[in-house]
Amino acid sequence: MTDPLLDELVGICGPGFARPARSVDKVAGQDASLVAVPATARSAAAVLRLAAEHGLAVRARGAGSKIDWGRRPERVDLIIDTARLNGMWNHEGDTATVAAGTPVAAVQAALRLSGRRLATDPPSPRATVGGMLAVNESGPLRLRFASPAAQTVSVEYADSSGEVRDSDGEDGRPGIAEIDGVLTAAVLRLEELPAARRWIGCPVATPADVSELITRAVAEEWEPHGMEADLPGPGGGTFVLLFEGDETEVAARVKRVAAAWGGEPVTAPEPPPWWGRYPFGRGDVGLRIAARSRDLQAVAYSLRDIAGPTVAIRGSVGVGTLHAALPPETTANRVREIVSGLQQVLVGRRGRLAVVSAPPELAAEIEMIELRHLF
């Protein structure tokens, strides 16, 4: 016997590009029933139209690095895999049109040949353009160039009624968070590839050390392109600045910072391994904390008072964003205690806290972030 619904999906996507779900086709622990891999925006729209007719719950998937983020869905009937929505065109000027399923790393490699880049650096190494934009995933370059959503000129998407639509939003910023459907392509701004990049790092023992270095960087107008801190637990961590530009300018800026810091700061043409990466993995509870830079010291100390000294903290301190990792054995009640305690610290400081990632069994019991709040 054949499945009529599967047959229709095969008719839209082509033989071999629609199939019953396998054991790996899950969203936050929920097993999907079917997987469709459309090759065009119109076929993605046709898949969504068919899904609406049959009342199917749909989730899009790129590389899958963040598919478990946010609130756990009640069910997942159909995964739309964007792997075939791949490629880049119209990239001769100051923008490029990129299909949603294209890996960000592949876009950067192609643009590098013409001396340009996307000024985005999502912490997920395998992130696709669609996945990056779906959660507005920002890395260290956000300090200078703003978030990926702010660098997006317009988007193309297949909506839940089965139509292909374009959106350039208001003031040139498309409302990506409000899209009801599947992102299929985006027009992104391009930047010149800098001639030189240099990282300079300074050891730090406490959040107070990080706060002092942030204050000094602002007061002395160092103007880095990235400003990150890594506090992996007891024993201290590292504060690192990134400078970009022409060789002479970068060398002068690094020399100035090194002289101000004294001692023997570490400089390198490549970032440290942790740079621009989350401190949590798929098996951990991942927290995102947003606060004013001047409040991060108090927030970090409070987090360790509440959650314990071994909690790993890392983030873009220049824009007031931290991520923290709670161990996978943390219970749901304990997560709620930690979140509640830290929220009390943040409320008077106009900060925000959310659980972005958690093992499926925990995600079903705790309040997870709504992905639109990542914008």
Buried (B, 14 or more C-beta within 10 A) or exposed (E): EEEEBBEBBBEBBBEEBBBEBEEEBBBBBBEBBBBBBBBBBBBBBBBBBBBBEEEBBBBBBBBBBBBBBBBBBEEBBBBBBBBBBBBBEEBEEEBBBBBBBBBBEBBBEBBEEEEBBBBBBBBBEBBBBBBBBBBBBBBBBBBBBBBBBBBBBBBBBBBBEBBBBEBBBEEEBBBBBEBEBBBBBBBBBBBEBBEBBBBBBBBBEBBEBBBBBBEEBBEEEBEBBBBBBBBBBEEEBBBBBBBBBEEEBBBEBBEEBBEBBEEEBEBEEEBBEBBBBBBBEEEBBBBBBBBEBEBBBBBBBBBBEBBBEEBBBBBBBBBBBBBBBBBBEBEBEBBBBBBEBBEEBBEEBEBBBBBBBBBBEBBBBBEBBEBBBBB
